[in-house]
Amino acid sequence: MVDPHPSQLADPPPHRGGGPASGQPNSRLSGPRDYLQLLKPRVMSLSIFTAFAGMIAAPGEVTNWPLALISLLAIALGAGASGALNMWWDADIDAVMQRTKDRPIPRGAVPRDEALIFGGLLSLLAVWLLALSGTYLAAALLAGTILFYVLVYSMILKRRTPQNIVIGGAAGALPPVVGWAAITGDAPLAAWVLFSIIFVWTPPHFWALALVKQDDYRAAAIPMMPNVRGDAHTRRLILWYSVLLAPLGVLPVAFEMAGWLYGSVAVLGGVVFVALAVNIQRDERAKPAWRLFGFSIFYLFALFLALIIEGGGATNV
């Protein structure tokens, strides 16, 4: 890990994570929409989608859909709880970043201590519900996901190392494994193949965004890779990870989780992903980085949608 040199980052915000509430004083009662925003709905929807893909890709058929859907709800609540706890901890830096300054805590819509209580209670509810509707292994994996995202990524890695996204990406990659375990009670190698795809996808996805949003991260003293090691190094890393991701994306076919449709999407998507990564080596403007960032979202969605369409019958390795 490479820690940032002090001269490369702006002075940190006046309050660090876990400190006093940030943002303007609360001038109105918090509403349901404010608490919904605390859950990071877009991130939560990705967790639901990939967890559902893990359920479908697992060997055999889902025999009890009501319990499976309750398990999926528990996973969604766990993802939302992670988002709320992340916003509680990061309220100080959210207040100085353009893309996060309108979140509920910085704009004074939700008091910081309420976000902590809300996220904590939601975490307990999610794990308890999954233990009842799914399996104890799935509940343990969900609890580990929440703890890893909040304690390891948010509290330890994010403000200390440019490898924050690389290591912290494990939390975002776990939902398909949790979904698989909720249905089958185990987490074999095949389930971790899905984990590996999201884990390797995460760095080029976020580094493409970081190339464009460097000023935001610099203002918040977040050591993202472009701010610490420079644009050229970041672009090379994006290419390396993209080259690694392309064959990883095809692996579910080898594990009999999907067939020709998924394989076609994975191969074509992998080629385009690498081509876009090559393009940002040649063109250092913001547009190619934005293009890669946007395509990376489509790529992951297309992969897991194809997996859902064709899923089932994975080898239980």
Solvent accessible surface area in square Angstrom, and as a share of the most:
residue,aa,sasa,rsa
1,M,150,0.67
2,V,61,0.35
3,D,95,0.49
4,P,29,0.18
5,H,109,0.49
6,P,110,0.69
7,S,94,0.61
8,Q,72,0.32
9,L,29,0.14
10,A,41,0.32
11,D,124,0.64
12,P,77,0.49
13,P,11,0.07
14,P,127,0.80
15,H,73,0.33
16,R,93,0.34
17,G,12,0.11
18,G,39,0.37
19,G,28,0.27
20,P,84,0.53
21,A,66,0.51
22,S,14,0.09
23,G,40,0.39
24,Q,130,0.58
25,P,117,0.73
26,N,66,0.34
27,S,112,0.72
28,R,123,0.45
29,L,162,0.81
30,S,35,0.22
31,G,20,0.19
32,P,123,0.78
33,R,185,0.67
34,D,5,0.02
35,Y,51,0.19
36,L,91,0.45
37,Q,66,0.29
38,L,0,0.00
39,L,21,0.11
40,K,28,0.12
41,P,54,0.34
42,R,214,0.78
43,V,84,0.48
44,M,28,0.13
45,S,61,0.39
46,L,63,0.31
47,S,13,0.09
48,I,53,0.27
49,F,42,0.18
50,T,2,0.01
51,A,0,0.00
52,F,51,0.21
53,A,0,0.00
54,G,0,0.00
55,M,4,0.02
56,I,32,0.16
57,A,0,0.00
58,A,1,0.01
59,P,40,0.25
60,G,54,0.52
61,E,154,0.69
62,V,24,0.14
63,T,134,0.78
64,N,68,0.35
65,W,103,0.36
66,P,91,0.58
67,L,75,0.37
68,A,2,0.02
69,L,97,0.48
70,I,66,0.34
71,S,1,0.01
72,L,22,0.11
73,L,94,0.47
74,A,0,0.00
75,I,2,0.01
76,A,8,0.07
77,L,33,0.17
78,G,1,0.01
79,A,20,0.15
80,G,0,0.00
81,A,0,0.00
82,S,9,0.06
83,G,2,0.02
84,A,0,0.00
85,L,17,0.08
86,N,2,0.01
87,M,7,0.03
88,W,34,0.12
89,W,46,0.16
90,D,0,0.00
91,A,0,0.00
92,D,5,0.03
93,I,1,0.00
94,D,3,0.01
95,A,40,0.31
96,V,59,0.34
97,M,5,0.02
98,Q,120,0.53
99,R,108,0.39
100,T,4,0.02
101,K,85,0.36
102,D,99,0.51
103,R,52,0.19
104,P,1,0.01
105,I,1,0.01
106,P,10,0.06
107,R,81,0.30
108,G,8,0.08
109,A,3,0.03
110,V,2,0.01
111,P,42,0.26
112,R,6,0.02
113,D,91,0.47
114,E,70,0.31
115,A,0,0.00
116,L,70,0.35
117,I,104,0.53
118,F,54,0.23
119,G,0,0.00
120,G,27,0.26
121,L,113,0.56
122,L,22,0.11
123,S,14,0.09
124,L,126,0.63
125,L,77,0.38
126,A,0,0.00
127,V,39,0.22
128,W,146,0.51
129,L,32,0.16
130,L,0,0.00
131,A,25,0.20
132,L,115,0.57
133,S,12,0.08
134,G,23,0.22
135,T,33,0.19
136,Y,175,0.67
137,L,68,0.34
138,A,0,0.00
139,A,5,0.04
140,A,64,0.49
141,L,33,0.16
142,L,5,0.03
143,A,30,0.23
144,G,33,0.31
145,T,15,0.09
146,I,9,0.05
147,L,100,0.50
148,F,53,0.22
149,Y,43,0.16
150,V,9,0.05
151,L,82,0.41
152,V,45,0.26
153,Y,25,0.09
154,S,0,0.00
155,M,43,0.19
156,I,89,0.45
157,L,13,0.06
158,K,29,0.12
159,R,30,0.11
160,R,137,0.50
161,T,3,0.02
162,P,0,0.00
163,Q,46,0.20
164,N,1,0.00
165,I,12,0.06
166,V,20,0.11
167,I,53,0.27
168,G,7,0.06
169,G,6,0.05
170,A,17,0.13
171,A,3,0.03
172,G,46,0.44
173,A,0,0.00
174,L,21,0.11
175,P,9,0.06
176,P,0,0.00
177,V,0,0.00
178,V,1,0.00
179,G,0,0.00
180,W,0,0.00
181,A,0,0.00
182,A,8,0.06
183,I,50,0.26
184,T,49,0.29
185,G,34,0.33
186,D,50,0.26
187,A,27,0.21
188,P,20,0.12
189,L,100,0.50
190,A,0,0.00
191,A,0,0.00
192,W,87,0.31
193,V,9,0.05
194,L,1,0.00
195,F,35,0.14
196,S,28,0.18
197,I,1,0.01
198,I,5,0.03
199,F,55,0.23
200,V,11,0.06
201,W,12,0.04
202,T,10,0.06
203,P,1,0.01
204,P,0,0.00
205,H,14,0.06
206,F,65,0.27
207,W,2,0.01
208,A,0,0.00
209,L,13,0.06
210,A,0,0.00
211,L,16,0.08
212,V,41,0.24
213,K,58,0.25
214,Q,31,0.14
215,D,106,0.55
216,D,10,0.05
217,Y,8,0.03
218,R,86,0.31
219,A,48,0.37
220,A,0,0.00
221,A,10,0.08
222,I,1,0.01
223,P,0,0.00
224,M,6,0.03
225,M,1,0.01
226,P,5,0.03
227,N,10,0.05
228,V,8,0.05
229,R,103,0.37
230,G,29,0.28
231,D,54,0.28
232,A,61,0.47
233,H,32,0.14
234,T,0,0.00
235,R,12,0.04
236,R,106,0.39
237,L,20,0.10
238,I,0,0.00
239,L,41,0.20
240,W,143,0.50
241,Y,45,0.17
242,S,0,0.00
243,V,79,0.45
244,L,93,0.46
245,L,1,0.00
246,A,22,0.17
247,P,81,0.51
248,L,30,0.15
249,G,0,0.00
250,V,48,0.28
251,L,64,0.32
252,P,0,0.00
253,V,54,0.31
254,A,76,0.59
255,F,31,0.13
256,E,103,0.46
257,M,0,0.00
258,A,13,0.10
259,G,29,0.28
260,W,199,0.70
261,L,52,0.26
262,Y,3,0.01
263,G,12,0.12
264,S,61,0.39
265,V,39,0.23
266,A,0,0.00
267,V,82,0.47
268,L,122,0.61
269,G,9,0.09
270,G,2,0.02
271,V,94,0.54
272,V,52,0.30
273,F,1,0.01
274,V,36,0.20
275,A,56,0.44
276,L,25,0.12
277,A,0,0.00
278,V,43,0.25
279,N,46,0.24
280,I,0,0.00
281,Q,56,0.25
282,R,194,0.71
283,D,31,0.16
284,E,125,0.56
285,R,161,0.59
286,A,53,0.41
287,K,128,0.54
288,P,2,0.01
289,A,1,0.01
290,W,105,0.37
291,R,102,0.37
292,L,0,0.00
293,F,36,0.15
294,G,36,0.35
295,F,35,0.15
296,S,0,0.00
297,I,88,0.45
298,F,124,0.52
299,Y,3,0.01
300,L,2,0.01
301,F,97,0.40
302,A,17,0.13
303,L,1,0.00
304,F,3,0.01
305,L,67,0.34
306,A,5,0.04
307,L,1,0.01
308,I,35,0.18
309,I,112,0.57
310,E,47,0.21
311,G,22,0.21
312,G,26,0.25
313,G,44,0.42
314,A,6,0.04
315,T,42,0.25
316,N,96,0.49
317,V,94,0.54
